[in-house]
Amino acid sequence: MTSAGRQEERFDDEDRRVDEIVRRGPSGTFAVAGVATAIVVAIYFIFYIFAYLPRGAVQ
C-alpha cells in the first residue's frame, strides 16, 4: 500500500469516528448548561433568603 493510500484510509477512519460522535449528540453540552443554570438559580434563592428577606418590607 502506498503512503497516500494509508493516509486516505486513516482519514476515512477518522471520518467514521467523527460521524459516530456527532450522531450521539451534544449531551455533555446540555449537562454543563443545566448545571450552570442550577447554580445561578441557587445563588438567586440564597441571596433572596439570606439578604433580601431579613431586611423586611421597604417603606
mmCIF file as Biopython writes it, N, C-alpha, C and O atoms, coordinates in Angstrom:
data_model
#
loop_
_atom_site.group_PDB
_atom_site.id
_atom_site.type_symbol
_atom_site.label_atom_id
_atom_site.label_alt_id
_atom_site.label_comp_id
_atom_site.label_asym_id
_atom_site.label_entity_id
_atom_site.label_seq_id
_atom_site.pdbx_PDB_ins_code
_atom_site.Cartn_x
_atom_site.Cartn_y
_atom_site.Cartn_z
_atom_site.occupancy
_atom_site.B_iso_or_equiv
_atom_site.auth_seq_id
_atom_site.auth_asym_id
_atom_site.pdbx_PDB_model_num
ATOM 1   N N  . MET A ? 1  ? 0.852   -1.171 0.000  1.0 0.0 1  A 1 
ATOM 2   C CA . MET A ? 1  ? 0.000   0.000  0.000  1.0 0.0 1  A 1 
ATOM 3   C C  . MET A ? 1  ? 0.902   1.239  0.000  1.0 0.0 1  A 1 
ATOM 4   O O  . MET A ? 1  ? 1.936   1.260  0.668  1.0 0.0 1  A 1 
ATOM 5   N N  . THR A ? 2  ? 0.516   2.232  -0.727 1.0 0.0 2  A 1 
ATOM 6   C CA . THR A ? 2  ? 1.321   3.446  -0.819 1.0 0.0 2  A 1 
ATOM 7   C C  . THR A ? 2  ? 1.035   4.353  0.362  1.0 0.0 2  A 1 
ATOM 8   O O  . THR A ? 2  ? 0.076   4.154  1.108  1.0 0.0 2  A 1 
ATOM 9   N N  . SER A ? 3  ? 1.881   5.341  0.513  1.0 0.0 3  A 1 
ATOM 10  C CA . SER A ? 3  ? 1.712   6.306  1.602  1.0 0.0 3  A 1 
ATOM 11  C C  . SER A ? 3  ? 0.391   7.058  1.470  1.0 0.0 3  A 1 
ATOM 12  O O  . SER A ? 3  ? -0.289  7.305  2.465  1.0 0.0 3  A 1 
ATOM 13  N N  . ALA A ? 4  ? 0.032   7.420  0.243  1.0 0.0 4  A 1 
ATOM 14  C CA . ALA A ? 4  ? -1.230  8.131  0.011  1.0 0.0 4  A 1 
ATOM 15  C C  . ALA A ? 4  ? -2.418  7.239  0.357  1.0 0.0 4  A 1 
ATOM 16  O O  . ALA A ? 4  ? -3.419  7.722  0.887  1.0 0.0 4  A 1 
ATOM 17  N N  . GLY A ? 5  ? -2.320  5.958  0.068  1.0 0.0 5  A 1 
ATOM 18  C CA . GLY A ? 5  ? -3.397  5.023  0.377  1.0 0.0 5  A 1 
ATOM 19  C C  . GLY A ? 5  ? -3.601  4.875  1.871  1.0 0.0 5  A 1 
ATOM 20  O O  . GLY A ? 5  ? -4.736  4.841  2.347  1.0 0.0 5  A 1 
ATOM 21  N N  . ARG A ? 6  ? -2.500  4.784  2.619  1.0 0.0 6  A 1 
ATOM 22  C CA . ARG A ? 6  ? -2.604  4.679  4.076  1.0 0.0 6  A 1 
ATOM 23  C C  . ARG A ? 6  ? -3.191  5.947  4.678  1.0 0.0 6  A 1 
ATOM 24  O O  . ARG A ? 6  ? -3.993  5.893  5.611  1.0 0.0 6  A 1 
ATOM 25  N N  . GLN A ? 7  ? -2.784  7.085  4.136  1.0 0.0 7  A 1 
ATOM 26  C CA . GLN A ? 7  ? -3.290  8.356  4.659  1.0 0.0 7  A 1 
ATOM 27  C C  . GLN A ? 7  ? -4.789  8.482  4.385  1.0 0.0 7  A 1 
ATOM 28  O O  . GLN A ? 7  ? -5.543  8.956  5.234  1.0 0.0 7  A 1 
ATOM 29  N N  . GLU A ? 8  ? -5.215  8.053  3.195  1.0 0.0 8  A 1 
ATOM 30  C CA . GLU A ? 8  ? -6.631  8.101  2.845  1.0 0.0 8  A 1 
ATOM 31  C C  . GLU A ? 8  ? -7.438  7.185  3.761  1.0 0.0 8  A 1 
ATOM 32  O O  . GLU A ? 8  ? -8.537  7.539  4.187  1.0 0.0 8  A 1 
ATOM 33  N N  . GLU A ? 9  ? -6.894  6.012  4.061  1.0 0.0 9  A 1 
ATOM 34  C CA . GLU A ? 9  ? -7.560  5.066  4.951  1.0 0.0 9  A 1 
ATOM 35  C C  . GLU A ? 9  ? -7.676  5.652  6.361  1.0 0.0 9  A 1 
ATOM 36  O O  . GLU A ? 9  ? -8.695  5.477  7.029  1.0 0.0 9  A 1 
ATOM 37  N N  . ARG A ? 10 ? -6.636  6.342  6.804  1.0 0.0 10 A 1 
ATOM 38  C CA . ARG A ? 10 ? -6.658  6.959  8.125  1.0 0.0 10 A 1 
ATOM 39  C C  . ARG A ? 10 ? -7.729  8.050  8.194  1.0 0.0 10 A 1 
ATOM 40  O O  . ARG A ? 10 ? -8.442  8.161  9.191  1.0 0.0 10 A 1 
ATOM 41  N N  . PHE A ? 11 ? -7.838  8.856  7.131  1.0 0.0 11 A 1 
ATOM 42  C CA . PHE A ? 11 ? -8.858  9.906  7.104  1.0 0.0 11 A 1 
ATOM 43  C C  . PHE A ? 11 ? -10.255 9.305  7.114  1.0 0.0 11 A 1 
ATOM 44  O O  . PHE A ? 11 ? -11.152 9.837  7.768  1.0 0.0 11 A 1 
ATOM 45  N N  . ASP A ? 12 ? -10.453 8.196  6.392  1.0 0.0 12 A 1 
ATOM 46  C CA . ASP A ? 12 ? -11.752 7.527  6.396  1.0 0.0 12 A 1 
ATOM 47  C C  . ASP A ? 12 ? -12.101 7.046  7.796  1.0 0.0 12 A 1 
ATOM 48  O O  . ASP A ? 12 ? -13.244 7.181  8.231  1.0 0.0 12 A 1 
ATOM 49  N N  . ASP A ? 13 ? -11.129 6.487  8.504  1.0 0.0 13 A 1 
ATOM 50  C CA . ASP A ? 13 ? -11.348 6.017  9.866  1.0 0.0 13 A 1 
ATOM 51  C C  . ASP A ? 13 ? -11.696 7.184  10.791 1.0 0.0 13 A 1 
ATOM 52  O O  . ASP A ? 13 ? -12.597 7.070  11.622 1.0 0.0 13 A 1 
ATOM 53  N N  . GLU A ? 14 ? -10.993 8.291  10.650 1.0 0.0 14 A 1 
ATOM 54  C CA . GLU A ? 14 ? -11.290 9.476  11.464 1.0 0.0 14 A 1 
ATOM 55  C C  . GLU A ? 14 ? -12.673 10.017 11.148 1.0 0.0 14 A 1 
ATOM 56  O O  . GLU A ? 14 ? -13.400 10.426 12.054 1.0 0.0 14 A 1 
ATOM 57  N N  . ASP A ? 15 ? -13.047 10.025 9.876  1.0 0.0 15 A 1 
ATOM 58  C CA . ASP A ? 15 ? -14.386 10.487 9.493  1.0 0.0 15 A 1 
ATOM 59  C C  . ASP A ? 15 ? -15.465 9.629  10.135 1.0 0.0 15 A 1 
ATOM 60  O O  . ASP A ? 15 ? -16.484 10.149 10.591 1.0 0.0 15 A 1 
ATOM 61  N N  . ARG A ? 16 ? -15.248 8.317  10.173 1.0 0.0 16 A 1 
ATOM 62  C CA . ARG A ? 16 ? -16.231 7.430  10.805 1.0 0.0 16 A 1 
ATOM 63  C C  . ARG A ? 16 ? -16.344 7.726  12.296 1.0 0.0 16 A 1 
ATOM 64  O O  . ARG A ? 16 ? -17.446 7.740  12.844 1.0 0.0 16 A 1 
ATOM 65  N N  . ARG A ? 17 ? -15.215 7.961  12.953 1.0 0.0 17 A 1 
ATOM 66  C CA . ARG A ? 17 ? -15.263 8.270  14.388 1.0 0.0 17 A 1 
ATOM 67  C C  . ARG A ? 17 ? -15.971 9.589  14.639 1.0 0.0 17 A 1 
ATOM 68  O O  . ARG A ? 17 ? -16.763 9.692  15.576 1.0 0.0 17 A 1 
ATOM 69  N N  . VAL A ? 18 ? -15.702 10.602 13.820 1.0 0.0 18 A 1 
ATOM 70  C CA . VAL A ? 18 ? -16.362 11.904 13.978 1.0 0.0 18 A 1 
ATOM 71  C C  . VAL A ? 18 ? -17.860 11.761 13.745 1.0 0.0 18 A 1 
ATOM 72  O O  . VAL A ? 18 ? -18.657 12.332 14.489 1.0 0.0 18 A 1 
ATOM 73  N N  . ASP A ? 19 ? -18.253 11.004 12.720 1.0 0.0 19 A 1 
ATOM 74  C CA . ASP A ? 19 ? -19.676 10.793 12.456 1.0 0.0 19 A 1 
ATOM 75  C C  . ASP A ? 19 ? -20.369 10.128 13.637 1.0 0.0 19 A 1 
ATOM 76  O O  . ASP A ? 19 ? -21.500 10.482 13.972 1.0 0.0 19 A 1 
ATOM 77  N N  . GLU A ? 20 ? -19.700 9.169  14.270 1.0 0.0 20 A 1 
ATOM 78  C CA . GLU A ? 20 ? -20.279 8.492  15.430 1.0 0.0 20 A 1 
ATOM 79  C C  . GLU A ? 20 ? -20.455 9.462  16.599 1.0 0.0 20 A 1 
ATOM 80  O O  . GLU A ? 20 ? -21.476 9.426  17.286 1.0 0.0 20 A 1 
ATOM 81  N N  . ILE A ? 21 ? -19.483 10.310 16.822 1.0 0.0 21 A 1 
ATOM 82  C CA . ILE A ? 21 ? -19.567 11.288 17.908 1.0 0.0 21 A 1 
ATOM 83  C C  . ILE A ? 21 ? -20.696 12.274 17.652 1.0 0.0 21 A 1 
ATOM 84  O O  . ILE A ? 21 ? -21.461 12.594 18.562 1.0 0.0 21 A 1 
ATOM 85  N N  . VAL A ? 22 ? -20.804 12.754 16.424 1.0 0.0 22 A 1 
ATOM 86  C CA . VAL A ? 22 ? -21.855 13.716 16.082 1.0 0.0 22 A 1 
ATOM 87  C C  . VAL A ? 22 ? -23.230 13.063 16.196 1.0 0.0 22 A 1 
ATOM 88  O O  . VAL A ? 22 ? -24.190 13.719 16.600 1.0 0.0 22 A 1 
ATOM 89  N N  . ARG A ? 23 ? -23.337 11.792 15.848 1.0 0.0 23 A 1 
ATOM 90  C CA . ARG A ? 23 ? -24.608 11.081 15.937 1.0 0.0 23 A 1 
ATOM 91  C C  . ARG A ? 23 ? -25.106 11.002 17.380 1.0 0.0 23 A 1 
ATOM 92  O O  . ARG A ? 23 ? -26.313 11.033 17.619 1.0 0.0 23 A 1 
ATOM 93  N N  . ARG A ? 24 ? -24.191 10.902 18.336 1.0 0.0 24 A 1 
ATOM 94  C CA . ARG A ? 24 ? -24.592 10.803 19.750 1.0 0.0 24 A 1 
ATOM 95  C C  . ARG A ? 24 ? -25.207 12.097 20.264 1.0 0.0 24 A 1 
ATOM 96  O O  . ARG A ? 24 ? -26.003 12.062 21.203 1.0 0.0 24 A 1 
ATOM 97  N N  . GLY A ? 25 ? -24.861 13.229 19.678 1.0 0.0 25 A 1 
ATOM 98  C CA . GLY A ? 25 ? -25.460 14.496 20.060 1.0 0.0 25 A 1 
ATOM 99  C C  . GLY A ? 25 ? -24.685 15.213 21.144 1.0 0.0 25 A 1 
ATOM 100 O O  . GLY A ? 25 ? -23.711 14.691 21.686 1.0 0.0 25 A 1 
ATOM 101 N N  . PRO A ? 26 ? -25.132 16.414 21.448 1.0 0.0 26 A 1 
ATOM 102 C CA . PRO A ? 26 ? -24.422 17.275 22.398 1.0 0.0 26 A 1 
ATOM 103 C C  . PRO A ? 26 ? -24.869 17.071 23.843 1.0 0.0 26 A 1 
ATOM 104 O O  . PRO A ? 26 ? -25.198 18.045 24.520 1.0 0.0 26 A 1 
ATOM 105 N N  . SER A ? 27 ? -24.889 15.845 24.328 1.0 0.0 27 A 1 
ATOM 106 C CA . SER A ? 27 ? -25.398 15.589 25.681 1.0 0.0 27 A 1 
ATOM 107 C C  . SER A ? 27 ? -24.543 16.269 26.750 1.0 0.0 27 A 1 
ATOM 108 O O  . SER A ? 27 ? -25.076 16.751 27.749 1.0 0.0 27 A 1 
ATOM 109 N N  . GLY A ? 28 ? -23.247 16.312 26.557 1.0 0.0 28 A 1 
ATOM 110 C CA . GLY A ? 28 ? -22.379 16.975 27.534 1.0 0.0 28 A 1 
ATOM 111 C C  . GLY A ? 28 ? -22.645 18.468 27.608 1.0 0.0 28 A 1 
ATOM 112 O O  . GLY A ? 28 ? -22.576 19.068 28.681 1.0 0.0 28 A 1 
ATOM 113 N N  . THR A ? 29 ? -22.948 19.060 26.473 1.0 0.0 29 A 1 
ATOM 114 C CA . THR A ? 29 ? -23.256 20.488 26.432 1.0 0.0 29 A 1 
ATOM 115 C C  . THR A ? 29 ? -24.499 20.784 27.245 1.0 0.0 29 A 1 
ATOM 116 O O  . THR A ? 29 ? -24.536 21.749 28.008 1.0 0.0 29 A 1 
ATOM 117 N N  . PHE A ? 30 ? -25.523 19.949 27.081 1.0 0.0 30 A 1 
ATOM 118 C CA . PHE A ? 30 ? -26.757 20.155 27.840 1.0 0.0 30 A 1 
ATOM 119 C C  . PHE A ? 30 ? -26.525 19.946 29.331 1.0 0.0 30 A 1 
ATOM 120 O O  . PHE A ? 30 ? -27.135 20.632 30.152 1.0 0.0 30 A 1 
ATOM 121 N N  . ALA A ? 31 ? -25.663 19.020 29.689 1.0 0.0 31 A 1 
ATOM 122 C CA . ALA A ? 31 ? -25.362 18.781 31.102 1.0 0.0 31 A 1 
ATOM 123 C C  . ALA A ? 31 ? -24.670 19.997 31.715 1.0 0.0 31 A 1 
ATOM 124 O O  . ALA A ? 31 ? -25.017 20.420 32.817 1.0 0.0 31 A 1 
ATOM 125 N N  . VAL A ? 32 ? -23.700 20.555 31.009 1.0 0.0 32 A 1 
ATOM 126 C CA . VAL A ? 32 ? -22.994 21.739 31.516 1.0 0.0 32 A 1 
ATOM 127 C C  . VAL A ? 32 ? -23.953 22.920 31.624 1.0 0.0 32 A 1 
ATOM 128 O O  . VAL A ? 32 ? -23.919 23.650 32.614 1.0 0.0 32 A 1 
ATOM 129 N N  . ALA A ? 33 ? -24.804 23.117 30.627 1.0 0.0 33 A 1 
ATOM 130 C CA . ALA A ? 33 ? -25.769 24.223 30.662 1.0 0.0 33 A 1 
ATOM 131 C C  . ALA A ? 33 ? -26.762 24.033 31.808 1.0 0.0 33 A 1 
ATOM 132 O O  . ALA A ? 33 ? -27.135 25.000 32.473 1.0 0.0 33 A 1 
ATOM 133 N N  . GLY A ? 34 ? -27.187 22.804 32.040 1.0 0.0 34 A 1 
ATOM 134 C CA . GLY A ? 34 ? -28.115 22.536 33.142 1.0 0.0 34 A 1 
ATOM 135 C C  . GLY A ? 34 ? -27.490 22.803 34.499 1.0 0.0 34 A 1 
ATOM 136 O O  . GLY A ? 34 ? -28.131 23.376 35.380 1.0 0.0 34 A 1 
ATOM 137 N N  . VAL A ? 35 ? -26.252 22.394 34.671 1.0 0.0 35 A 1 
ATOM 138 C CA . VAL A ? 35 ? -25.562 22.642 35.943 1.0 0.0 35 A 1 
ATOM 139 C C  . VAL A ? 35 ? -25.362 24.137 36.155 1.0 0.0 35 A 1 
ATOM 140 O O  . VAL A ? 35 ? -25.569 24.642 37.258 1.0 0.0 35 A 1 
ATOM 141 N N  . ALA A ? 36 ? -24.964 24.844 35.106 1.0 0.0 36 A 1 
ATOM 142 C CA . ALA A ? 36 ? -24.762 26.291 35.223 1.0 0.0 36 A 1 
ATOM 143 C C  . ALA A ? 36 ? -26.073 26.997 35.584 1.0 0.0 36 A 1 
ATOM 144 O O  . ALA A ? 36 ? -26.081 27.904 36.417 1.0 0.0 36 A 1 
ATOM 145 N N  . THR A ? 37 ? -27.168 26.588 34.965 1.0 0.0 37 A 1 
ATOM 146 C CA . THR A ? 37 ? -28.471 27.181 35.268 1.0 0.0 37 A 1 
ATOM 147 C C  . THR A ? 37 ? -28.867 26.895 36.713 1.0 0.0 37 A 1 
ATOM 148 O O  . THR A ? 37 ? -29.375 27.777 37.404 1.0 0.0 37 A 1 
ATOM 149 N N  . ALA A ? 38 ? -28.638 25.676 37.166 1.0 0.0 38 A 1 
ATOM 150 C CA . ALA A ? 38 ? -28.970 25.328 38.553 1.0 0.0 38 A 1 
ATOM 151 C C  . ALA A ? 38 ? -28.159 26.153 39.539 1.0 0.0 38 A 1 
ATOM 152 O O  . ALA A ? 38 ? -28.680 26.562 40.576 1.0 0.0 38 A 1 
ATOM 153 N N  . ILE A ? 39 ? -26.897 26.402 39.233 1.0 0.0 39 A 1 
ATOM 154 C CA . ILE A ? 39 ? -26.058 27.222 40.114 1.0 0.0 39 A 1 
ATOM 155 C C  . ILE A ? 39 ? -26.582 28.653 40.180 1.0 0.0 39 A 1 
ATOM 156 O O  . ILE A ? 39 ? -26.652 29.239 41.259 1.0 0.0 39 A 1 
ATOM 157 N N  . VAL A ? 40 ? -26.947 29.214 39.033 1.0 0.0 40 A 1 
ATOM 158 C CA . VAL A ? 40 ? -27.466 30.593 39.011 1.0 0.0 40 A 1 
ATOM 159 C C  . VAL A ? 40 ? -28.765 30.688 39.805 1.0 0.0 40 A 1 
ATOM 160 O O  . VAL A ? 40 ? -28.951 31.632 40.574 1.0 0.0 40 A 1 
ATOM 161 N N  . VAL A ? 41 ? -29.661 29.725 39.627 1.0 0.0 41 A 1 
ATOM 162 C CA . VAL A ? 41 ? -30.931 29.741 40.358 1.0 0.0 41 A 1 
ATOM 163 C C  . VAL A ? 41 ? -30.679 29.589 41.858 1.0 0.0 41 A 1 
ATOM 164 O O  . VAL A ? 41 ? -31.315 30.262 42.669 1.0 0.0 41 A 1 
ATOM 165 N N  . ALA A ? 42 ? -29.753 28.705 42.224 1.0 0.0 42 A 1 
ATOM 166 C CA . ALA A ? 42 ? -29.434 28.518 43.644 1.0 0.0 42 A 1 
ATOM 167 C C  . ALA A ? 42 ? -28.869 29.795 44.260 1.0 0.0 42 A 1 
ATOM 168 O O  . ALA A ? 42 ? -29.240 30.164 45.374 1.0 0.0 42 A 1 
ATOM 169 N N  . ILE A ? 43 ? -27.973 30.471 43.540 1.0 0.0 43 A 1 
ATOM 170 C CA . ILE A ? 43 ? -27.410 31.732 44.049 1.0 0.0 43 A 1 
ATOM 171 C C  . ILE A ? 43 ? -28.513 32.769 44.217 1.0 0.0 43 A 1 
ATOM 172 O O  . ILE A ? 43 ? -28.507 33.519 45.193 1.0 0.0 43 A 1 
ATOM 173 N N  . TYR A ? 44 ? -29.454 32.824 43.285 1.0 0.0 44 A 1 
ATOM 174 C CA . TYR A ? 44 ? -30.568 33.771 43.382 1.0 0.0 44 A 1 
ATOM 175 C C  . TYR A ? 44 ? -31.379 33.504 44.648 1.0 0.0 44 A 1 
ATOM 176 O O  . TYR A ? 44 ? -31.673 34.430 45.404 1.0 0.0 44 A 1 
ATOM 177 N N  . PHE A ? 45 ? -31.745 32.231 44.883 1.0 0.0 45 A 1 
ATOM 178 C CA . PHE A ? 45 ? -32.546 31.915 46.062 1.0 0.0 45 A 1 
ATOM 179 C C  . PHE A ? 45 ? -31.771 32.162 47.355 1.0 0.0 45 A 1 
ATOM 180 O O  . PHE A ? 45 ? -32.341 32.645 48.333 1.0 0.0 45 A 1 
ATOM 181 N N  . ILE A ? 46 ? -30.495 31.841 47.369 1.0 0.0 46 A 1 
ATOM 182 C CA . ILE A ? 46 ? -29.686 32.100 48.572 1.0 0.0 46 A 1 
ATOM 183 C C  . ILE A ? 46 ? -29.641 33.587 48.865 1.0 0.0 46 A 1 
ATOM 184 O O  . ILE A ? 46 ? -29.786 33.993 50.018 1.0 0.0 46 A 1 
ATOM 185 N N  . PHE A ? 47 ? -29.442 34.409 47.842 1.0 0.0 47 A 1 
ATOM 186 C CA . PHE A ? 47 ? -29.440 35.860 48.032 1.0 0.0 47 A 1 
ATOM 187 C C  . PHE A ? 47 ? -30.794 36.327 48.534 1.0 0.0 47 A 1 
ATOM 188 O O  . PHE A ? 47 ? -30.867 37.136 49.459 1.0 0.0 47 A 1 
ATOM 189 N N  . TYR A ? 48 ? -31.867 35.827 47.934 1.0 0.0 48 A 1 
ATOM 190 C CA . TYR A ? 48 ? -33.210 36.242 48.314 1.0 0.0 48 A 1 
ATOM 191 C C  . TYR A ? 48 ? -33.506 35.871 49.767 1.0 0.0 48 A 1 
ATOM 192 O O  . TYR A ? 48 ? -34.050 36.680 50.520 1.0 0.0 48 A 1 
ATOM 193 N N  . ILE A ? 49 ? -33.150 34.660 50.155 1.0 0.0 49 A 1 
ATOM 194 C CA . ILE A ? 49 ? -33.474 34.188 51.500 1.0 0.0 49 A 1 
ATOM 195 C C  . ILE A ? 49 ? -32.602 34.855 52.561 1.0 0.0 49 A 1 
ATOM 196 O O  . ILE A ? 49 ? -33.112 35.253 53.608 1.0 0.0 49 A 1 
ATOM 197 N N  . PHE A ? 50 ? -31.297 34.986 52.311 1.0 0.0 50 A 1 
ATOM 198 C CA . PHE A ? 50 ? -30.395 35.459 53.353 1.0 0.0 50 A 1 
ATOM 199 C C  . PHE A ? 50 ? -30.100 36.955 53.309 1.0 0.0 50 A 1 
ATOM 200 O O  . PHE A ? 50 ? -29.595 37.499 54.292 1.0 0.0 50 A 1 
ATOM 201 N N  . ALA A ? 51 ? -30.391 37.626 52.225 1.0 0.0 51 A 1 
ATOM 202 C CA . ALA A ? 51 ? -30.088 39.058 52.151 1.0 0.0 51 A 1 
ATOM 203 C C  . ALA A ? 51 ? -31.347 39.910 52.024 1.0 0.0 51 A 1 
ATOM 204 O O  . ALA A ? 51 ? -31.441 40.963 52.654 1.0 0.0 51 A 1 
ATOM 205 N N  . TYR A ? 52 ? -32.304 39.479 51.228 1.0 0.0 52 A 1 
ATOM 206 C CA . TYR A ? 52 ? -33.467 40.313 50.968 1.0 0.0 52 A 1 
ATOM 207 C C  . TYR A ? 52 ? -34.544 40.140 52.030 1.0 0.0 52 A 1 
ATOM 208 O O  . TYR A ? 52 ? -35.040 41.134 52.561 1.0 0.0 52 A 1 
ATOM 209 N N  . LEU A ? 53 ? -34.915 38.918 52.352 1.0 0.0 53 A 1 
ATOM 210 C CA . LEU A ? 53 ? -35.989 38.688 53.320 1.0 0.0 53 A 1 
ATOM 211 C C  . LEU A ? 53 ? -35.676 39.223 54.719 1.0 0.0 53 A 1 
ATOM 212 O O  . LEU A ? 53 ? -36.574 39.785 55.347 1.0 0.0 53 A 1 
ATOM 213 N N  . PRO A ? 54 ? -34.463 39.082 55.240 1.0 0.0 54 A 1 
ATOM 214 C CA . PRO A ? 54 ? -34.208 39.598 56.583 1.0 0.0 54 A 1 
ATOM 215 C C  . PRO A ? 54 ? -34.349 41.124 56.686 1.0 0.0 54 A 1 
ATOM 216 O O  . PRO A ? 54 ? -34.553 41.637 57.786 1.0 0.0 54 A 1 
ATOM 217 N N  . ARG A ? 55 ? -34.247 41.845 55.597 1.0 0.0 55 A 1 
ATOM 218 C CA . ARG A ? 55 ? -34.394 43.306 55.645 1.0 0.0 55 A 1 
ATOM 219 C C  . ARG A ? 55 ? -35.816 43.718 55.897 1.0 0.0 55 A 1 
ATOM 220 O O  . ARG A ? 55 ? -36.050 44.818 56.398 1.0 0.0 55 A 1 
ATOM 221 N N  . GLY A ? 56 ? -36.769 42.890 55.575 1.0 0.0 56 A 1 
ATOM 222 C CA . GLY A ? 56 ? -38.167 43.222 55.759 1.0 0.0 56 A 1 
ATOM 223 C C  . GLY A ? 56 ? -38.685 44.088 54.615 1.0 0.0 56 A 1 
ATOM 224 O O  . GLY A ? 56 ? -38.006 44.275 53.605 1.0 0.0 56 A 1 
ATOM 225 N N  . ALA A ? 57 ? -39.884 44.608 54.788 1.0 0.0 57 A 1 
ATOM 226 C CA . ALA A ? 57 ? -40.503 45.408 53.758 1.0 0.0 57 A 1 
ATOM 227 C C  . ALA A ? 57 ? -39.867 46.807 53.710 1.0 0.0 57 A 1 
ATOM 228 O O  . ALA A ? 57 ? -39.562 47.403 54.743 1.0 0.0 57 A 1 
ATOM 229 N N  . VAL A ? 58 ? -39.682 47.295 52.526 1.0 0.0 58 A 1 
ATOM 230 C CA . VAL A ? 58 ? -39.160 48.652 52.333 1.0 0.0 58 A 1 
ATOM 231 C C  . VAL A ? 58 ? -40.350 49.596 52.292 1.0 0.0 58 A 1 
ATOM 232 O O  . VAL A ? 58 ? -41.309 49.374 51.554 1.0 0.0 58 A 1 
ATOM 233 N N  . GLN A ? 59 ? -40.276 50.670 53.109 1.0 0.0 59 A 1 
ATOM 234 C CA . GLN A ? 59 ? -41.414 51.603 53.170 1.0 0.0 59 A 1 
ATOM 235 C C  . GLN A ? 59 ? -41.068 52.924 52.542 1.0 0.0 59 A 1 
ATOM 236 O O  . GLN A ? 59 ? -41.903 53.827 52.504 1.0 0.0 59 A 1 
#
